[in-house]
Amino acid sequence: MARDSNKNRYLNRLRLAKAGLLAGLLGVLSGAAHAAWQLNLQEPVTATAKRVYDLHTLLTWVIFAIFAGVFTVVAYSLVFHRRSKGHKAADFHDNTTVELAWTIVPALILIGIAFPATSALVNMRDTSQPDLTVKVTGYQWKWGYEYLTGDAAGVKFMSVLSTPRDQIENKAAKGEHYLLEVDHPLVVPVGKKVRILTTATDVIHNWSVPAFAVKTDAVPGFLRDTWFRADKEGTYRGQCSELCGKDHGFMPVVVEVVSEEKYAAWVSDQKQQMAAAADDPNKIWKLDELVARGEKIYTANCSSCHQANGQGLPPVFPALDGSKIVKGPKEGHLDIVINGKPGTAMAAYGPQLGDTDIAAVVAYERNAWTNKLGEVIQPAEVKARRGK
């Protein structure tokens, strides 16, 4: 029996040694796989972010000091007051000095933390006297930007993830800014106070840029505000920080901070593009023109759910190829694109797209794949359906 017991102990130790060796090997390999990594917060580029960074560093050292003190006392007690050295546990009740100490000292620490933290929070909420104001609207799953004041007042656009689908589907190597790149970033001038108004059309989103220390919810039916003043030119990236549904991770925030000269040139270019892109409301479109335009709009807005081939991802995202709605009366098709469908993932595109764009995407869906209805949808028909 004794020999069997020794053998079992030896086998158990051998198993533990193998497990430790395997864990160490996995640790080494995981380190190699994540060669590019860093500690701490992103480098701050606003005064507010610098305050948050410094406060975070201060509290980290305070927590470390508390940990080191408590750990040292516990370790000392375990080593030098163990039973093998003849020590016995003391038998006593209450100690006024100790109880006062462990009440007063933490209270003083919390009071010391409260002053700089409260000051930073008050500063973060001061959105008064901005140089420009931008309204940010969260959509499923992209951001809409509208400049309300400043030189760019009236400029508005959608900002959509631009990472290629091949990278997302692991058919191509991941890029440097995988899932953190968009087709149209928010552009602001350096050194100017930018007020951000956030809202959403469907669910709660969150507009977040860590380098600015900005993180605020975009809530349907409400306007919330925050601000930043970037002191350094560059491109800064963030993401929606609310779990807003499928493709939540595909909703990046990109802000380009540029010089005043570059900003003025960008504003001029945007206004020229908007004027050139303005559609003639009286134009009568041909089917091939609408389908060509609609395919681009479908790819940017619809293909992630309904797929490029129109087959969808049933039952959550139904197929459009052969769909009863797509092949049914065009009025019903227009209504669901304009107003969405409550209780489902189908968002309302009426606030996002103009009359011509909606006409184009509906015409594309009714003439793509095997649908081939041959119907032309004119912008005037979309305008008529909006009020119903």
Disulfide bonds with the S-S distance in Angstrom:
none
